[in-house]
Amino acid sequence: MAKALTAAGIARYKPSRERREIRDGAATGLYLILQESGQRSFALRFRKPNGKPAKLTLGPVDVSGVEPATAPSLDSLGAPLTLAGARQLAAEIHRQRAMGRDIVADMKATKHQRRVAIREGAANTFAAAVVEFVEHHAKPKTRRWRTSARMLGLRYAPDGSGPAVIKGGLAERWSDRPITKIHPHDIWAVVDEARRLGVPGLERRAIGRTDPLGRVMLACLSSFFGWLKKNRRTERNPCADIDRPDASPPRDRVLTEAEIVRFWHACDKVGEPIGQVLKLLLLTGCRRTELAGMRRHELGDDGTFVIPSSRTKNKRPHVVPLPPLARTIIASVKPVASPVGYVFTNSGKSPVGGWSMIKNRLDAAMGNPPAWRLHDLRRTFVTGLADLGIRPDVIELAVNHRSGLRGGIAGVYNKSELLPERRAALERWAAHVEGLVAGKPTKVVSMRTVQK
């Protein structure tokens, strides 16, 4: 007789070269599925009314140890489950089967309805509304529309085609739910799931509770339902009364001079064109997506890189006066045929990507320095300019900010872009970085050498 599973025992199971099914002796037909990758899920085995064997995947394992406020039901099939929740759901399925319900046939019909709802846009279902939201609002009006789509359960191809439904995502889980029937407690449950277990349907990378991820999930859902309310599709936004999870503490990480040198040499080890992109992030202070998405037509004969408003965070065009070192790096990139003229691309169809893997390779090449992020290069750039004595208003323009000295009434009347001053600032910073790498730092700077 099989032994009863325990939460601690499930956590201790190690993946092997083959997929394993481990029976739970405390619930009829309940199994723990352990994949070669280490992914764990619960499944129920039983016989259909015609006597043939059947298997139903209940959902991934929830190892947080925290029981949800509501008991699992067939409507939440596919959501993460604790061991106790899996046993409850298994018992409910057996009860429905005893009443004569063909669970497998019903589940197949439900999946078919979901596919039809997404393909044909069934009126006011969650899945159809998400597609409309992405196509009519997020894609044309927001810079990170792909992230919003993934949070809501849809994935688009690099060329923008799609969508494909993410398995286990919200678009699948709530596909045939009327948008008017999604209540605040449903929103709270998904936000809580995001911070404890990750976004539904997406691979979890962080370890432990992640409040900022829950905050992003809530913001995305609130934007979606706010758009529905604005367009008179719903009378209320169910996210309105949900407390926002805590935000990430402000970061102050700046690379030291020694780390800048290690970073520069590590860029040569990670290969092309990634290494060139990384160097330019440090030299220009541009955001990662703005630089990686560079097109040939955005490079001017006067040595500038003009980022259109459609690709900037604040929707303002940004002119980057490229110092000679940056222009040399761009010229060294091996051209790849691209229909839209991407400079940094491997396939020609999309810009370089896979930043998590890139960051891991970079850290290893740098000797695994204290924790830092690629966005810290932008802060290092700004701090470096300040230490070089560059004026604050020039620094703000160099990173396309419109706050501080350029905010309020000053920003309304002062339209000077200070391009000569910005070009001189970037050239001075590039010369300093080049001097550090060559072991000959310039004497006029006071770059901090100790990371606080």
C-alpha positions, 0 to 999 in steps of 0.5 A, a space after each residue: 500500500 502506498 504511503 501518504 505523501 507529506 508536504 515536507 516529503 514532496 519538497 525533498 524529492 529530487 528529479 531524476 533522468 526520467 519522469 516519476 509518478 508517486 502515489 498518495 496513499 491518503 487520496 484515491 487516485 492522486 499522484 505527485 508528478 515529478 518531471 526531469 526538470 524538477 517541476 512538480 504537479 498533482 494529477 488524478 487517475 481514474 476510469 471514465 464511464 466506459 471503463 477506459 483509464 483517464 488522467 487529469 492534471 490538477 495543477 502545479 505544486 504550491 510549496 509555500 506552506 500557506 493554505 489559500 483562503 478559499 477551497 479549490 474547485 473545478 473552476 480553478 483547475 490548473 492553479 497551484 495546489 497545496 497537498 491538502 488542496 489537491 486532496 480536496 480537489 480530488 475528493 470533489 472530482 470523485 464526488 462529481 463522478 459518483 453523481 454521473 458527471 463525465 469529468 474528462 468530457 467536460 474538461 475537453 468541452 471547456 478547453 474547446 470553448 476557451 479556444 473558441 472564445 479567444 479565436 472568435 472573441 466571445 462577447 465580454 469573456 476575459 480572454 476576448 477582452 484581454 486580446 482587445 486590450 492588448 491590440 487596441 490599448 497596450 500595443 499602440 500606447 505602451 512601451 512594455 505591452 509584451 510584458 502586460 500581455 504575458 502577465 495576462 496570459 498571452 504571448 506574442 511572436 517577436 514580429 508582433 503576430 499572435 497571440 498564443 495562449 500561455 498554458 496555465 496563464 490567466 487567459 486560459 484560467 479565466 478564458 470563459 469567465 465574464 469580465 463582470 463576474 471577476 470579483 475583488 477576491 479573485 484579483 487578490 488571490 491572483 496577486 497573492 499567487 504572483 508574489 508567493 509563487 510567480 505569475 500564473 503560467 510563467 517560469 518563476 525565477 526569484 526565490 521566496 516571497 516577491 512583493 514587487 511582482 505582486 505589485 506589477 501583477 496588480 498594476 497590470 490587472 488594474 490597467 486592464 479593468 480601468 480600460 474596460 471601465 473607461 470603454 463602458 464594458 464594466 461598471 467597476 474596477 475590481 482592483 480599486 480596493 486591493 492594497 498594493 504590495 510593497 515596492 522594491 526599495 530604491 537602488 543605489 548600486 554604482 559600479 566602482 572603477 575596478 568593477 568598470 574595468 572588469 565589466 569592460 573586459 568581461 564584455 569581450 568574453 561574452 561574445 558579439 553582438 551582446 558585448 558591444 551592446 553592454 559596452 554602449 549601455 555604460 558609455 551612453 546611459 541608454 535604457 537596455 531596450 532602447 539601445 538593443 532595438 537600435 535601427 540603422 536609420 536611427 544613426 545619423 551622419 553627424 554621429 548621433 543616435 536618435 531614439 524615436 518617441 515610440 521607443 522611449 519610456 517618457 514618449 519623448 524622442 531622445 538624441 544621443 551624441 555618440 562619442 568616437 569610442 561608441 561609434 567605433 564599437 557600433 562600426 565593429 558590429 558584423 552586419 546581419 540582414 534585417 528587414 527593419 534594420 536592427 543593428 544588434 541582432 542574431 536572426 535579423 527578425 528581432 533584437 538581441 535578447 535573453 538578458 537573464 542568461 546574458 547577465 549570468 555569463 557576464 557575472 561569471 566573466 567578471 568573477 561574480 561581483 556583489 549583486 548588481 543589475 544591468 540598469 545599474 550601468 545607467 546609474 553608474 553613467 549618471 554618477 560618473 558624469 556628476 563626478 566629472 563635474 558635468 552640470 545637472 541640467 546637462 546630465 538630465 538631458 543626457 538620460 532623457 529625464 524631464 524632472 528637477 531642473 527641467 520640471 515645472 515652468 522651466 521645462 515649459 519655456 526652456 526648450 534648449 537641448 544643449 547638444 554641444 554640452 551633452 556631446 562634450 559630456 559623453 566624450 569626456 565620460 568615454 575618455 575616462 572609461 577608456 583611460 580606466 581600461 587602459 590603466 591610465 585614469 584621467 586626473 580631473 575626475 573624482 570617481 568614487 572607488 569604494 562602493 557604499 
